[in-house]
Amino acid sequence: SEKNRALEQADSERANLLHRLEHQAMHDALTGLPNRRAGDAYLQQALHRAKAGGAPLNVALVDVDHFKQINDRYGHDAGDQVLRDIASLLQLRLGKEQFVARHGGEEFLVVIHGISLQEAVAALQELRIRLARLRFEDVDANVSVTVSIGVAALGLALRPLGSGGVE
């Protein structure tokens, strides 16, 4: 029975390790968001479900404007903090029913379900304005960041929302 307990414990430890490794393989270590691999897989599933069910589906890319300048001026630790703060705001503002992933260095993939393109554009515009107003006290109180956002709806063409400051 002692050997059985040892085998059960080893099996449990192995399962926990596999779970942690799977999480690490599919999540960005800096932001905690799903990574590009997970985002691409999620997007494929979302497209399949939306096509099958006819539900609205909007996909956006959020790109931090002039991010290299932040890294160059304030250092990579500051740039990392900016990315973490943006990731947090994206998750907070878009809610749990929408999907956000880190798509690249300073790019984020956003998948918005169940609303029209016009509603998605309005939500993303509000998000873009909030991001432009966000201050990064840990970096420098004067630092502000703008983003460019492009959005497309299933079956519709790409629609850029603009870039830089607040419109």
BELCORGI-V888225 format. One record per residue. N is the residue number from 0. RES is the residue in one letter. SS is DSSP state (hx for helix, st for strand, lp for the rest). PSI is psi as a letter, one per 40 degrees, with the letter a starting at -180 (* if undefined). Layout:
# BELCORGI-V888225
((N,RES,SS,PSI) (N,RES,SS,PSI))
This chain:
# BELCORGI-V888225
((0,S,lp,d) (1,E,hx,d) (2,K,hx,d) (3,N,hx,d) (4,R,hx,d) (5,A,hx,d) (6,L,hx,d) (7,E,hx,d) (8,Q,hx,d) (9,A,hx,d) (10,D,hx,d) (11,S,hx,d) (12,E,hx,d) (13,R,hx,d) (14,A,hx,d) (15,N,hx,d) (16,L,hx,d) (17,L,hx,d) (18,H,hx,d) (19,R,hx,d) (20,L,hx,d) (21,E,hx,d) (22,H,hx,d) (23,Q,hx,d) (24,A,hx,d) (25,M,hx,e) (26,H,st,i) (27,D,lp,h) (28,A,lp,d) (29,L,lp,d) (30,T,lp,e) (31,G,lp,e) (32,L,lp,i) (33,P,st,i) (34,N,lp,a) (35,R,hx,d) (36,R,hx,d) (37,A,hx,d) (38,G,hx,d) (39,D,hx,d) (40,A,hx,d) (41,Y,hx,d) (42,L,hx,d) (43,Q,hx,d) (44,Q,hx,d) (45,A,hx,d) (46,L,hx,d) (47,H,hx,d) (48,R,hx,d) (49,A,hx,d) (50,K,hx,d) (51,A,hx,d) (52,G,hx,e) (53,G,lp,e) (54,A,lp,i) (55,P,lp,i) (56,L,st,h) (57,N,st,h) (58,V,st,h) (59,A,st,i) (60,L,st,h) (61,V,st,h) (62,D,st,h) (63,V,st,h) (64,D,lp,h) (65,H,lp,f) (66,F,hx,d) (67,K,hx,d) (68,Q,hx,d) (69,I,hx,d) (70,N,hx,d) (71,D,hx,d) (72,R,hx,d) (73,Y,hx,e) (74,G,lp,i) (75,H,hx,d) (76,D,hx,d) (77,A,hx,d) (78,G,hx,d) (79,D,hx,d) (80,Q,hx,d) (81,V,hx,d) (82,L,hx,d) (83,R,hx,d) (84,D,hx,d) (85,I,hx,d) (86,A,hx,d) (87,S,hx,d) (88,L,hx,d) (89,L,hx,d) (90,Q,hx,d) (91,L,hx,d) (92,R,hx,d) (93,L,hx,d) (94,G,lp,i) (95,K,lp,d) (96,E,lp,e) (97,Q,lp,i) (98,F,st,h) (99,V,st,h) (100,A,st,i) (101,R,st,h) (102,H,lp,d) (103,G,lp,a) (104,G,lp,d) (105,E,lp,f) (106,E,st,i) (107,F,st,h) (108,L,st,h) (109,V,st,h) (110,V,st,h) (111,I,st,h) (112,H,st,i) (113,G,lp,e) (114,I,lp,i) (115,S,lp,i) (116,L,hx,d) (117,Q,hx,d) (118,E,hx,d) (119,A,hx,d) (120,V,hx,d) (121,A,hx,d) (122,A,hx,d) (123,L,hx,d) (124,Q,hx,d) (125,E,hx,d) (126,L,hx,d) (127,R,hx,d) (128,I,hx,d) (129,R,hx,d) (130,L,hx,d) (131,A,hx,d) (132,R,hx,e) (133,L,lp,h) (134,R,lp,i) (135,F,st,g) (136,E,lp,d) (137,D,lp,d) (138,V,lp,c) (139,D,st,h) (140,A,lp,d) (141,N,lp,e) (142,V,lp,h) (143,S,lp,i) (144,V,lp,h) (145,T,lp,i) (146,V,st,i) (147,S,st,h) (148,I,st,h) (149,G,st,h) (150,V,st,i) (151,A,st,i) (152,A,st,i) (153,L,lp,h) (154,G,lp,e) (155,L,lp,i) (156,A,lp,i) (157,L,lp,h) (158,R,st,h) (159,P,st,i) (160,L,lp,e) (161,G,lp,i) (162,S,lp,i) (163,G,lp,a) (164,G,lp,a) (165,V,lp,h) (166,E,lp,*))
